[in-house]
Each structure stands twice: as structure tokens, then as C-alpha cells.
């Protein structure tokens, strides 16, 4: 893993590119895990599913996304992505907005008590 990789209880992410206007991450989610149910005030996110099957929740609505499909998350929308499959879920996340720090995460539910 490169210096930009970051390990989390659900897997890891790698920052591919960032500027004042955007950040791009590749996110790897282990089978049977999910990220926190969260929202951001200063950024939007667009997810492109690369491999695996994603279980996505947006503002309480749950749906499934497959490789080649996308998800758009607006500022302030509650969202979560998880991997209910048996292979690693990989997706690219493109963030746009005014701030991309990890402290712009408001967690409403978290499997890891963060």
C-alpha cells in the first residue's frame, strides 16, 4: 500500500488525486462490512462501482448497485455503502465541494462506535 492508503475497520481507501476543488479515492470494502450511515455539509460524492456488489442507502432508501453503475450523493444527504457479498467491493469515489477533510463526517449510525 502507498503512503496515501488509510485502513479502517471495514477495509481501506487510497487517495488517488486531490485539489482545492475535488478529491478522488479508491475504496475497498471487505465482505460483510459497511461504512457508517453519514452525511457531509461541504461536499457531494459520486460513486462508480468497479467490482463486487454494493448495498447502498440514501436517505433511508436501500438499493443494490453492480459494477459499472453509479450513485450520486448530494450535500446533506444521509448515505451508506456496504458489502453484503462474499468478495471485496471496490468503488471509486469522486468528491466535489469546498472541503474534503475527514472531519466533515456526521455519523448517525456506525458499526464500529466511532
For each residue, the residues with C-beta under 8 A, 3 or more apart:
1: 5 12 14
2: 5 14
3:
4: 14 15 16
5: 1 2 12 13 14
6: 12 13 14 15
7: 11 12
8: 11 12 13 35
9: 33 111 112
10: 29 30 33 34 35 111 112
11: 7 8 27 28 29 30 33 88 89
12: 1 5 6 7 8 27 28
13: 5 6 8 25 26 27 28 93
14: 1 2 4 5 6 25 26 28
15: 4 6 18 23 24 25
16: 4 24 25 26 92
17: 22 23 24
18: 15 22 23 24 100
19: 22 23
20:
21: 96
22: 17 18 19 94 95 96 100
23: 15 17 18 19 43 94 95 100
24: 15 16 17 18 92 93 94 95
25: 13 14 15 16 92 93 95
26: 13 14 16 50 90 91 92 93
27: 11 12 13 90 91 92 93
28: 11 12 13 14 88 89 90
29: 10 11 33 34 35 52 54 81 82 83 88 89 90 91
30: 10 11 33 83 88
31: 83 84 85 86 87 88 89
32: 83 84
33: 9 10 11 29 30 82 83 111
34: 10 29 55 80 81 82 83 111
35: 8 10 29 38 80 81 82
36: 80 105 107 108 109 110 111 112 114
37: 57 78 79 80 107 108 109 110
38: 35 78 79 80 105 106 107 108
39: 76 77 78 79 106 108
40: 43 44 45 75 76 97 104 105 106
41: 75 76 104 106
42: 75 97 98 99 100 104
43: 23 40 75 95 96 97 98 99 100 104
44: 40 72 73 74 75 95 96 97
45: 40 72 73 79 93 94 95
46: 70 71 72 73 93 94 96
47: 54 56 65 70 71 72 73 81 91 92 93 94
48: 68 69 70 91 92 94
49: 52 53 54 65 66 67 68 69 70 71 89 90 91
50: 26 67 90 91 92
51: 67 87 88 89 90
52: 29 49 67 83 85 87 88 89 90
53: 49 64 65 66 83 84 85 89
54: 29 47 49 64 65 66 71 81 82 83 89 91
55: 34 62 63 64 81 82 83 84
56: 47 62 63 64 65 71 79 80 81 82
57: 37 60 61 62 78 79 80 81 82
58: 61 63 71 73 77 78 79
59: 77 78 79
60: 57 78
61: 57 58
62: 55 56 57
63: 55 56 58
64: 53 54 55 56
65: 47 49 53 54 56 69 70 71
66: 49 53 54 69
67: 49 50 51 52
68: 48 49
69: 48 49 65 66
70: 46 47 48 49 65
71: 46 47 49 54 56 58 65 81
72: 44 45 46 47
73: 44 45 46 47 58 77 79
74: 44 77
75: 40 41 42 43 44 97
76: 39 40 41
77: 39 58 59 73 74
78: 37 38 39 57 58 59 60 108
79: 37 38 39 45 56 57 58 59 73
80: 34 35 36 37 38 56 57 109
81: 29 34 35 47 54 55 56 57 71 89 91
82: 29 33 34 35 54 55 56 57 89
83: 29 30 31 32 33 34 52 53 54 55 88 89
84: 31 32 53 55
85: 31 52 53 89
86: 31
87: 31 51 52
88: 11 28 29 30 31 51 52 83
89: 11 28 29 31 49 51 52 53 54 81 82 83 85
90: 26 27 28 29 49 50 51 52
91: 26 27 29 47 48 49 50 54 81
92: 16 24 25 26 27 47 48 50
93: 13 24 25 26 27 45 46 47
94: 22 23 24 45 46 47 48
95: 22 23 24 25 43 44 45 100
96: 21 22 43 44 46
97: 40 42 43 44 75 100
98: 42 43
99: 42 43 104
100: 18 22 23 42 43 95 97 104
101: 104
102: 105
103:
104: 40 41 42 43 99 100 101
105: 36 38 40 102
106: 38 39 40 41
107: 36 37 38 110 114
108: 36 37 38 39 78
109: 36 37 80
110: 36 37 107 113 114
111: 9 10 33 34 36
112: 9 10 36
113: 110
114: 36 107 110
